[in-house]
């Protein structure tokens, strides 16, 4: 019976298969098989034994139910795997797990699971990057009101919004590439990490196993891969979640009824409320923001897992059984939800324009001040003059430019052409060029990936 929503509601089948019990068992067996092959290469076991162990180190031979049956008796998960594998290897079973400690197998298998999971995350990020790149290019001239403190500020463009997110997504792609060097690491170092159980062949055995599995060997360990590595991984996953949360929050705000500039897609048969038939709720974006909170909370136990007693204890183990699959599956759900939202984003141009002009040109106060400065008025004097005129326009509910036209101090510096030029669409600065620069940089990164 499924209990946790990641079993039936969150995460793709592809990501769920990685963290499925059967695949986790297979990864443990893969490490045991690689260890046997390494032992054979250095002369510690017959090649025939390594061949048999390798052939039978899979879930067709080693059944999950049998492993669980043994674990129920001996209360040790890895020894249960060792015993189950030994059973199906006959006389060759005596060589299974030779010289290894439990976390040699667990941590190296975890690296394999993380490697597969990061590949999915990275692919989703690249697809999200492509969606945002297209949106930024399409909307670099879509002028809208910029908001600071929840208040109308000065004009910006939707291209700028999307390019900001695009730039951030690229940083996450870069971060994943960077942490692979530190995270995709395994060990075969024996109890407390000295490799004493492998005599003088420990370093070579570890090198052979990691080369076999496509991982890097740990430089040093004390029976476990140090958990600052896992903590860094969890922080990167949470940081990606924070970007998705940021995007979702902006979409939710811009979909407010009184704003409604953009909206996440809404299906023709989709139901918004059980009692209010008119509702079009941003449920995907809200889900993204909600699941981000779980990702954030998983960083703290990952940090607490780093300080352990002496060479190691077991307090990290139970935590990692929860936070590793949970974080990857929930982030997987968030990424795929955000791809759907952004690829089907709806725009309401009439509302974008309405909101741009909602404040009766009060948003033109800054360009008015700068125009006065350009024509010879002191900056501080211009600021105070325009501030007073803006307050007057607000209190009288009048258009700022209309109020300005009546002011003799302004008219000494500005003529009608100057005042007519004060339009929101004319005050977007270098926004289109900035967006173009971001897109060009992203495309350069993409070309390097292809090479």
N, C-alpha and C positions, 0 to 999 in steps of 0.2 A: 504494500500500500504506500503510495507516494505521500510524503508529508511536507517537505520543503518545496516551495514554488519553483525552484530551479529544476525539480524533477519533472514538472509538467507544464509550467507556464513561461518561465524565463530562460533565454538562451537558445541558440540554434541546436539542431540535432548534431551538427558537425562538432560544435564545442562540447556538447554533452557527451558525445562518444569518447572524447579524449579523457574526460574525468570519470567515465563509467568504471565500475569495479573491475570489469573484464579487461579493459585496456590498461588500467593501473597494474593489474596482476601481470599482464603481458610485458609491461615495461620492466617490472622487477625481474621477470624471467629473461628478458633481453640482456639485462646487466649480468645475471648469473651466467648466461651463455658466453658473453664476451669475456668474462673472467676466466671461464674454462679454456677458451681459445688462447688467451694470453698465457695461462699456465702451461699449455701444451707447447707454445712457441719458445718459452724459456726453459723447457725440459722438466717442468714440475709434475706433469701428468702425461699419460700416453695420448697420442693424437686420436686414437680410436675413442677414448673416453670423452675427449673434448667434442668429437663429432657426434657421439650419441647424446651428450648433454645438450648440444646446440640444436640437434634435430627435435628433441623432445621438450625443449624449453619453450613451449607454447601452450595456449589454452585448449588446444585439441587433446593434448596429453595430460596437462595439469589442470584439473577441473576446479573451478572456483568453489564449488560445494565441498570438495574434498579438503581444500585449504581451510575453509571455515570450520569444517568438522575437526580438523587437527588443532586449529587455534582454540576452539572451545575446550579442548582437553589440556593444552599446554600454556595457554594465555600468552602467546608470543607470536605476533603476526608474521615476522620474517622467518623465524624458525619453522613456522607452519608451511611457508612457501618452500623452504629448503627441504623439509621432510617430504612434501608432496612431489617435488621434482625428483628427489632421490629415489622415491618409490618406483617411478616410471622409467628410471634409468638402469634398473637392475644392479649388476655388479659395479657399474660405472658410477653409481650414485654416491659412492664413498668420496668422490672428488668434488662433489657439489659444494660451493661456498668456501672452498679451501682458503684459509688465511684471512677471510673477510670478516668484518663486523657488520651489524645490521644496517647502520647508516651509510656504509659504503654502497649498499644496494638501494636504500631508500632515497638518499640524496641524489645519487646518480640517476635513478629512475625519475625523480621529481624534475631534474633538469631536462629530461626527454619530454616529459609532459608539458613543461613550461615552454620548451622550444616549439612544440606543435601549437600551443595556445597563442604564443606571440605571433606566429605566422598568420593566424586568423585575424588577430587584432590589427596587425600591420596592414593586411590586405584591406580590411574595412576602413582603416584610416586613409589609405590611398584612394579608395573609392569615394570617401567623403571629401577628400581634397579635390578630386575631379569635379564633383557636384558644386562645391563652393567656388572653384575657379570659374566655372561657367556662369554661375550666378553673379559673381563679381564683375565679370566682363559684360554681361548683359545689362547690368544695372549701374554702371559707373556714372551715368548721367541722370539716374532717377533721383531727383532732388527731394529730400524730406527734411523734416525738422530734427535737429539734434537735441538731445535732452541731457541735462546735468541736474542732479538732485531731484529727478522726477519733473523738472520744470523745463519749459522751452528755452533753448540756448540760442544757437545760430544754426543755419542750414548745414546739412551734410548730404551724403548720398547713400543709397542702399548698397552701392558698390563698395563704399568704405566699410560698412558693417560686415559684408561678406568677406572682404579682403582681410580684415582684422582676424576673423575666425580662421580663414585660410592659412594665414601666417602662423597662427597658433597650432593648427593641426600639423603643419609641416614640422614644427619644433617637436611635437610628440613622435613623429616618424623618426626624426633624428635621435631623440632620446632612446627609443627602442633599439635602434642600431647600436647606440653607445653602450647600453646596459647589457646587451648580449655578451659582450666581452667578459663581463663580471658575473652574469647570472647563469649562462649556459656552461656551467662548470661541474665536473664530477670528481669523485675521489675513490681510490682503492688504497686505503692507508692503515686499515686494521685498528685495533683497540688503541685509543688515545692518540692515534695519528702517527705513530713512530715507524710504522711498517715493519716492526720486529717480527711479525708472523710470516713475513715473506723473505726473511733473512736478508740477503744482499740484492734481491731482485725486485724489491718493492717499487722503485721508481720506474723501472722498465715495464713491469706489469701494469702499473697505473697508466703509463703512456700508451701502451698497446690497447688497453680497454677503452680509453677515451678516443683514440684514433678510430677504433672499430665503431664506436657509437656516434661519432661526429661531435664530440664535446671537447672542451679544454680541460686539462688536468689542473686540479687545485695546486697552488704552489705550496701550501701548508694547511693542515687541518688538525683538529684535536678530537677525532672521531666523527665530527660533523663539519659540513660546510658552514662557515661562519654566517650567522643569521643577519648580519648587516646587509648581506646580499639579498636575502628575501625581503628585508625591510625596504631596501631601495626599490625593488620590484613593485612592492605594494604601493609605495609612494608615487611611482610613475603611473601605475594603473589608476590611482586616486586622482592624480593630476589630470589625466585624460578625462576622467569622469567629471572633473570640475569644469573643463572646457565645454563638455556636452551639456552640463547643468547651466552654464552661462548662456549658451545658445538657446536652450529650451526656455530659460527664464525670459530672454528678450522676446522670443516668439510669443510666449504666453502674455506678456505685457502688451505687445503690439496687436494681439488678437482681442484685447478687451473691447467690449461693445462700443464704448465711447471713443476708442482710438481706431480699431479695426483697419489697420493699414495692410497687414498681411495675416494669413491664417494657415495653420497646418491643414493638409487635405482632409476632406470629410466625405466619406463614401455615400453613394446614393441610397443605400439601405442602412447606413449607420444610424444608431439611436444615441441621442445626446443625453437623455434623461428618462427615467422611468415614469415621471409624472409631468414633465414640461416638454411637450413635443417639439418646441421650437429650438431647443438648445443645440449649440455646436461647440462642444467643449474641447479644449486642447489636450485630450487625454494622453496622447503619445508623449508630448513635451512634459506633461505633469509626471508621467511615469519615469521619464529620464531624470527629472529633478529629484523624485522620490528615491529612486535606486542609487543615485549619487550619494545619498546620506549613508547608505550601508557601506559603500566603498570607502568613504571617508573614515567611518568608524573602524574599519578593518586595519587601518594603518597603525593604530595604537597597539593592538596585540602583536603586530609584526615587530614593532619597536621593542616591546617588552620581551620578545623571544630572543633578543640578542644577548642580554646578560643572563647566563646560566651558571649553575654551580660548577666550579672547577673546570675540568675538561668537558663535562656536559652533564645535563640531566634530561628528564623526559617531559618537562613542562611545555616545551614548544610543540611536541608531536600532536597532541589532541587539537591544539589551536590551528595548526597548519592543515589538518584534515578538513577543517571548516573553511578557513579564509582563502585558501588557494583556489579550490574549485568554485566557491561562491563568488569570489571577486572576478574571476575570468568569465563565468557564465553571466553574471549581472552586467559586466561591462560589454560583453558580446550583445546582450539584449539592448543595451543603451545605444551602441553604435549602429545596430541594424534599424532600430526605431528612428534614430536621427537621420539616417540615410533616406528612409521613407518620407519623413517630414520635409526635409529640404528638397528632395527631388520632386515633390508634389506641392511645393509652397504656392499658395494663392496670393495674388496682389490685388489691392483695391485702390487704383490710381486716384479716383475721385476723393477718397478719404485722405490719401497722402497729401493731395493739394489742399484740401480743406484744413487739415491740421497745420500745414505750412503757413497758412494765412490766418489762422485762428486768433492770433493775438493782435490783429490790426497793425501789423508791421512793427510791433515792439521789438521783434527779433532783428530789426535793422538798426538798432541803437549802436552796436559796435561799428559797423561800416560807416554810419553817419559820423561818429566820433572820429574815426580815422580819416574820413574825407575832410572834415574840418581841420584836422592836424595837417593834412597834406596841403591845404590851402593857406596855412599860415597861423592858425590858432594854436596856442600851447596845448599840449596833450592833457594836462590836469584841468585846465580851464574848459577844454572841450568835453572832458568826461563829466564834470559837474554840470555844465549846461545841458548836455544830452540827458543826464540822469534826471534832472528836474523836468525836462520836457516829456520824458518817458513816464514819470510819475503822474504828470498832468494828463497825458493821453489815457493812462490806465484809469485814473479816477473819473474822467469824463467819458470813458468808453468811446474814445475817438481814435481814428487812425493816426499813428505817430507822424507820418509824413505830412498829413493835413495840419497837425498842430505845429510842426516844424516850419511849414510854409508861412505861418503867421508871425514867426519870431524874427525880429529885426536883427538880433545878434547873429543868427544863423545866416540870414540873407545877405549880410555884409560879406560873407565868404562864399556862399553857394548860390548858383543860379538854377533855373528850372531843369536844365539838362542834368546837372549834378543830382538833383532830387529825383528826377525820373529814373536815374540809373540805380537807385536804391531798391532793388528787387531781390527777393530771396534766391531766385535762379542765377543771379549774377554774383552771388557771394558763396561760392563753393571752393574758392582758392585753387589749389593744385590737386584737388581730390581725384579727378580722372587720371592724371599722370601718376599719382601715388598708387592707385589701383593697378595701372599698367605696369608699374615697376615691380609690384608684388607678383603679378601674374608672370612677368618675364623671369623673375627669380625662381618661381615655382617650376616653370617649364625647364629652366636650366637644371634644376634638381632632378626632374623627371628624366631628362636626357642622360644624366650621369647614372641613374638607376638602370636604364636600358643597357648602357655600355657595360 
